[in-house]
Amino acid sequence: MDSRAPTLRSKAKWLAVIVLLSAATVAAIHALNSHLHHTYVDYGGPQKSLRVMSWNIGRVYLRWESRASDGDLAYVARVISQVNPHVVALQEIRDAKQLSRLVAMLGRNWRGRVPQDSYDRRAALLVRLSASFVQLPTSTGRTAQAALVKLPAGREILVASIHLDAFDPKRRMLQAEEIVAGLERRAREDIFLAGDFNFDVASTASSPDQGLYQFLTGSFVDAGKSAGATTLNARRLDYLFFRSPRLAPRRARVLRNRRVDSLDHHPLVIEFELNHPAG
């Protein structure tokens, strides 16, 4: 009988264990890297940061139908979950039933509202913080969906999801003026306007929309200015304008690898740092 047989069998067993452990370690590292690649890590949580997302989830424009597709809702929910924002402004939602389906996919921490106005491509708002919703109608029939969102230490911000008219610059200006007036009547220091404003600031120099951009930046900061184009055809139509004595934009990004199929807008994501007031 060969006395080396037990020793060889023992070595083979240890080698098999080492191979299995190595494979498990590689798999775990791969899964972690994959998770981190696709997910924003919220190191500070809502106590230190606020993440706002704006996304027109409608499809390439067709007069007979460009609103969000029910078939895209699962994908939209997956992207929102990966980005993990606190507030999401959505545009081109069809109705409350469609928004409810999206909220159900996101989970119980989320709530949302969409107005039933005379337009069929509506602006909706989703939140995963405590909030009370309010609608801001305009004389044109288009309504912005807003919410008073509660932050830590009893602070509140007023956020509006906006979708301005796609064809008439005078109508865009009127809608913006009336929505801003509605926000300011609520006398809040911290105001955020996010959405599809339907003009490209890079081409407004000789257009009526120059006045609209000047009107907005006269009272608010263009927080996504450095992020670049937000649409499939390289136009910048999506914005986040804000004013706040206590919040500062930390990072603005357009997620150009998140658009899918016939969606023609990319998500705009802006992170703000919450500076706690003295005293």
Residue pairs with C-beta under 8 A, 6 or more apart in sequence:
38 82
39 82
39 84
40 51
40 82
40 83
40 84
40 269
42 49
42 51
42 84
43 49
46 86
46 129
46 151
46 152
47 152
47 274
48 273
48 274
49 250
49 271
49 272
49 273
49 274
50 86
50 87
50 151
50 157
50 247
50 271
50 272
50 274
51 83
51 84
51 85
51 86
51 87
51 269
51 270
51 271
51 272
52 85
52 86
52 87
52 88
52 89
52 159
52 192
52 194
52 240
52 269
52 270
52 271
52 272
53 80
53 83
53 85
53 87
53 88
53 89
53 267
53 268
53 269
53 270
54 88
54 89
54 90
54 91
54 161
54 194
54 195
54 196
54 238
54 239
54 240
54 267
54 268
55 76
55 79
55 88
55 89
55 90
55 91
55 238
55 265
55 266
55 267
55 268
56 90
56 91
56 92
56 163
56 195
56 196
56 237
56 238
56 264
56 265
57 68
57 72
57 76
57 90
57 91
57 92
57 93
57 263
57 265
58 66
58 67
58 68
58 91
58 92
58 121
58 263
58 264
58 265
59 65
59 66
59 67
59 68
59 69
59 72
59 261
59 262
59 263
59 264
60 66
60 232
60 262
60 263
60 264
61 166
61 264
66 92
66 121
67 92
67 93
67 94
67 120
67 121
68 76
68 90
68 92
68 93
68 94
68 98
69 262
70 98
70 101
72 260
72 261
72 263
73 98
73 101
73 102
73 105
74 105
75 260
76 102
77 102
77 105
77 106
79 255
79 258
79 267
80 88
80 106
80 126
81 106
81 107
83 255
83 267
83 269
85 128
85 269
86 127
86 128
86 129
86 149
87 125
87 126
87 127
87 128
87 129
87 147
87 149
87 159
87 192
87 194
88 125
88 126
88 127
89 123
89 124
89 125
89 159
89 160
89 161
89 162
89 194
89 195
90 99
90 123
90 124
90 125
90 126
90 161
91 121
91 122
91 123
91 124
91 161
91 162
91 163
91 195
91 196
91 265
92 121
92 122
92 163
92 196
93 99
93 114
93 121
93 122
93 123
93 124
94 120
94 122
95 114
95 116
95 122
96 113
96 114
96 116
99 112
99 113
99 114
99 124
100 112
102 112
102 126
103 110
103 111
103 112
103 126
106 126
109 128
110 126
110 127
110 128
111 126
111 127
111 128
111 131
112 124
112 125
112 126
112 127
113 124
113 125
113 133
113 135
113 145
113 147
114 122
114 123
114 124
114 125
114 145
115 122
115 123
115 135
115 137
115 143
115 144
115 145
116 122
117 137
117 141
117 142
117 143
118 141
118 142
119 141
119 142
119 143
119 163
121 163
122 143
122 145
122 163
123 143
123 144
123 145
123 161
123 162
123 163
123 195
123 196
124 145
124 161
125 133
125 145
125 146
125 147
125 159
125 160
125 161
127 147
127 149
127 159
129 149
129 150
129 151
130 149
130 150
131 147
131 148
131 149
131 150
132 147
132 148
133 145
133 146
133 147
134 146
134 147
134 148
134 186
135 143
135 144
135 145
135 146
136 143
136 144
136 145
136 146
136 160
136 178
136 179
136 182
136 183
137 143
137 182
138 144
138 174
138 175
138 178
138 179
139 174
139 178
140 165
140 171
140 174
140 175
142 163
142 164
142 165
142 175
144 160
144 161
144 162
144 163
144 179
144 182
144 195
145 160
145 161
146 158
146 159
146 160
146 161
146 182
146 183
147 158
147 159
148 156
148 157
148 158
148 186
148 188
149 156
149 157
149 158
149 159
150 156
151 157
151 274
152 274
153 276
155 190
155 246
155 274
156 188
156 190
157 188
157 190
157 191
157 192
157 244
157 247
158 183
158 186
158 188
158 190
158 191
158 192
159 191
159 192
159 194
160 179
160 183
160 191
160 192
160 193
160 194
160 195
161 194
161 195
162 175
162 176
162 179
162 193
162 194
162 195
162 196
162 197
163 195
163 196
163 198
164 171
164 172
164 175
164 176
164 195
164 196
164 197
164 198
164 199
165 171
165 172
165 175
165 198
166 198
169 199
169 207
169 208
169 209
169 212
170 208
172 197
172 198
172 199
172 209
172 212
173 208
173 211
173 212
173 215
176 197
176 212
176 215
176 216
177 215
179 193
180 193
180 215
180 216
180 219
183 191
183 193
184 191
189 243
189 244
189 245
189 246
190 242
190 243
190 244
190 245
190 246
190 247
191 220
191 242
191 243
191 244
192 240
192 241
192 242
192 244
193 216
193 220
193 239
193 240
193 241
193 242
194 239
194 240
194 241
194 268
195 238
195 239
196 237
196 238
196 265
197 212
197 216
197 237
197 238
197 239
198 237
199 207
199 209
199 212
199 213
199 237
200 235
200 236
200 237
201 213
201 222
201 236
202 235
202 236
203 235
204 210
204 212
204 213
216 222
216 239
216 241
217 241
219 243
220 241
220 242
220 243
221 241
221 242
221 243
221 249
222 239
222 240
222 241
223 240
223 241
223 242
223 249
223 252
223 270
223 272
224 230
224 238
224 239
224 240
224 252
224 254
224 268
224 270
225 252
226 252
227 252
227 253
227 254
227 268
227 270
228 236
228 254
229 235
229 236
229 254
229 266
230 236
230 237
230 238
230 254
230 265
230 266
230 268
231 237
231 238
231 264
231 265
231 266
232 259
232 263
232 264
232 265
232 266
233 264
237 265
238 265
238 266
238 268
239 268
240 252
240 268
240 270
242 249
242 272
244 272
245 277
246 274
246 275
246 276
246 277
247 272
247 273
247 274
247 275
248 272
248 273
248 275
249 270
249 271
249 272
249 273
250 271
250 272
250 273
251 270
251 271
252 268
252 269
252 270
252 271
253 268
253 269
253 270
254 266
254 267
254 268
254 269
255 266
255 267
255 268
255 269
256 266
258 266
258 267
259 265
259 266
